[in-house]
Each structure stands twice: as C-alpha cells, then as structure tokens.
Amino acid sequence: CPGGDDDDDSTPADDDDSTPADDDDDATAPDDDDVTADDDDTTPVATGEDIAANLPSFVSDREGDWSGESVAIVGDVNGDGFDDFAIGAPAGGLKNPGSEAGRVHLFFGKADPDWGADTPLSAADASWEGSLNDDLGFVVVGPGDWNGDGYDDIAVGAPQHAQGEAFAGRVWILLG
C-alpha cells in the first residue's frame, strides 16, 4: 500500500519512507532498465490497444455474434502441413442475423500468414452456420483425425440445437 502502512506484513521491515527509490541497497528497488510500478503500486500491463497494434486479430462485422467465444487450434484440416484454427461465433448468423444460429469460421494455417489487425471473419477459408437458436460454435475443438483419412477433423458444439427435444444440443464432426 502506498505510504508504508505499518500493519502490512508484505512490506520490508524498514519503516523509513524517506529512502529514495533509486537506493541500490534496497532489495526491492528495480534496476534502471526494469519497468517500474506507478504511484498506486500497480504493475503496468499491456492494454488491448497495445496488443491489437502489434498482433493479428480477427473481428466480426456482425454486432452481438459473440465471435471468439471459442477458439481452437484444430490441427491440419486441409493437409498442407500447417495447423489450422477455428473461431466460434455462437450468436452469429448470416442467413438470419440475430437468430443465434451461430457460425464457425476456419482459417488455414500458412507459412507466411498475411493476417493483420482486424482481419474480418468473412475472410475465413470456410464457414458453417447453424439453425435458428443452435448457438453453433459455442464449443470448437480439434479432436484429431477421427476417420483415419490423414486429415484432422473439427468438432463443433451447438448446445441449444433442438432435434427431438427442445434445446437438447448436438455436436457435429466436420471432416477434414
């Protein structure tokens, strides 16, 4: 806590608050090259803006589709030697926007990915859409090569799929 609370057991025993922060004898003082905490004694972290500026990101053009609810490396679905990944958007739907049909977007891995910041999900190499209220893409996993054809497959969950019983749910295996 700033100001040296005497009841705080986590601080050093030295109660002298007049010691300068750059005192090399203080074991808790950071080196000049270290990132230091601010006056509130919090550790600085990267913000979403910092991360987005430097890394590829994938965004939906559909408000409220929950894209990114599930994201999975699904193995090499297309057999090109690179792992692929899938992004679930369980509240999305192009056929009936707002229907919570859900969508799953598959991106093929590649040697030199050209994904930049804000790559649209519409740029996916393949996409699947559920039926009304399915929430397809709520869960996406890469279970490996289920059918033994040499291509990894994708399992996608639709927890509210209603076939037979209302909201009974269903899992589909999308074969690579």
Salt bridges, closest charged atoms under 4 A:
ASP114 OD1 - LYS110 NZ 3.04
GLU129 OE1 - ARG103 NH1 2.73
ASP134 OD1 - HIS161 ND1 2.86
